[in-house]
Amino acid sequence: MAVSMSTGLCLGSLRQVPAAARPAVRPDAVAPGIVHLGLGAFHRAHQALYTEEAIAAAGGDWGIIGVAPRSREILQQLVAQDRLYSIVTISAEGAFPRVVGSLRELRHAASDPLGVIAQIANPAVRIVTLTVTEKAYRLDPGGRLQVDDALLAELAGTVQPASIPGLLARGLIARQRAEAGPIAVVSCDNLQANGERLRGVMEQAMAIAGGTLGTDVTFPSTMVDRIVPATTDQTRRLARDGLGVADLVPVAGEPFRQWVIEDRFPGGRPAWDQVGAVLTDDVAPWEALKLRILNAVHSAIAYLGALAGQRTVAEALMLPGMRAVLARFIAQDVTATLAPPEGQCPIAYGEAALDRFTNPTIGHTTIQIAMDGSQKLPYRLLGTIADQRRAGRSPRLAALVLAAWMRFVRGIADDGTPLPLNDPLAERIRQAVASGPDTPEGLADALFGLREIFHEELADDPVLRAVVVEWLAALDRHGAAATVRGEGDMS
């Protein structure tokens, strides 16, 4: 059926949407109980969806007050649609859109910070969640809050808060003064030990602001997982074709999703556990499983694939030998370093991750996944290497991944195409690469010297260095595709 673009998604047009694709709850039919900072695609494809399903399954006043920190664009589009939007689940089998209705209210922090503070202090609100990226936490390299004059002024109350720490600190102080009751502040960002990190930031911020964190404020850690590619015109077309109305702000997502949550909610929580979330006393084993297998494999595919001239992750994974090499990387190098959660098999988890990455409809590019390697590799790869070396083992395939990163940051693909370096340490990396001879030994010496990335234990390890140099020589001589193919033939 042809659909006019003038037919837009809103409460009044829901009758035109197929019954199976209508929201499980309406945004005007559930009272607010959660403030969420960040209206980006990941939140709307993940936590907002879990919350809607939890309300539908078990009830409760858990509508979300969505806060856009800076940009008005998405907020205004959601307002025009009565806070409705769709999630398009995409796979090789097709695209399946459905409308989500858990956004009860919308706020704009930059223009109305006092309104956001008032909502954090609202007794009806018992949870604050965040998806704001690592940068918004204002962490220094040691994981502590970076304090400048602007933040000091925010925390002192002499200017309106513009930062996430400022908004949260002022909101929690207002909540304490109003005796509004207990609350959980939940980071849903892809940070290891994100709850502990956020608590540390807020302890510093509250102390500067003249407040304290009482026992009625908790910071549960979480682990989140779902591939959410950028919204495109194709996403909007798929949403329109499936819904029968036009959605200005659909989000796309793979079929898989996972949310592991430390169960510390003094004011209660939605029944997330009834709709697939894992509630646990310890998130750390789940984080390690994801970082060292799923995220490490993602990076491996990105670096080797980019060197071999492959545009997308799915295309790179189709290179002869690639899947076999990555399966051996998981089995031989990673599994021995993990204490997985009960009932979880690392090998099976890795196979499932590889299956997810073969989804051709996701469209993740190798260059996109390769960015910020200096920040990602210490958590995704170097911990595995360090644990293996402490046990006296040589992590051969983990060293291949590290060598592929070193080749990637040199800036030239195997066919001579320039490779972009999008990394917070880009200038330091470029200087290091240019400082020595353009040989495998020279490149290894230069990059192992970056102590912002490699601590002494790894930087000065002759066994690791020798294996990395061996792989660099192979990549120089044969290229990434042939190197992977040859190693895959040994499986």
PyMOL commands that set and color helices and strands:
alter all, ss='L'
color gray80, all
select helices_A, chain A and resi 11-16+19-21+41-45+47-58+73-80+113-120+134-137+149-156+164-178+194-209+233-243+272-275+284-307+313-317+322-337+346-357+366-370+373-390+396-410+426-435+440-448+456-459+462-478+480-488
alter helices_A, ss='H'
color red, helices_A
select strands_A, chain A and resi 32-37+63-68+85-91+94-100+103-108+127-130+183-187+217-218+222-225+251-253+258-262+278-280
alter strands_A, ss='S'
color yellow, strands_A
deselect
rebuild
show_as cartoon
